Amino acid sequence: MKYKLIINLTLLALIITACSGQPSQTPPVPAATTQAVSQPIPLPTLASPATDSAATANASFANDVLPILAKSCGDCHGGKQMKEGLDLRTYESLKAGSFNGSVITPGNSADSFLVQQVVNGKMPKRGPKLTAAEIQIIRAWIDAGALNN
């Protein structure tokens, strides 16, 4: 029951943030580029209740992040396939990034390409999208330095 309350409050915070009516501050992206380089996308700040921040403050790669990646991303970025050269099966392979470079920026989830892709709903392409609680766990782990813990 407590978990459902945390998820509902997080989703409510996302909806309120999205509907705040403030103009977007996203810089324009050039129509054509010579490389597939992504622009950092400002991410909404998730207003979390105190219990949520306590639960994610000690996010562990092995116990919290890796199970999310295995469940949601493993079909395309683990096992038989490694789309874009991104292997999400281990800490070392996640830190190595993809053909296009790093996908996480330790200490800064807003600049992390992985977070941008899941927040914007672009990933995973197949299957259910990550929940707000799952995204918050990944963000908390990255913001805490993306440690191999």
Secondary structure as UniProt FT lines:
FT   HELIX           2..18
FT   HELIX           50..57
FT   HELIX           61..65
FT   HELIX           66..73
FT   TURN            74..76
FT   STRAND          77..78
FT   TURN            79..80
FT   STRAND          81..82
FT   HELIX           83..85
FT   HELIX           91..96
FT   TURN            99..100
FT   TURN            106..107
FT   HELIX           109..111
FT   HELIX           113..119
FT   TURN            120..121
FT   HELIX           132..143
FT   TURN            144..145
//
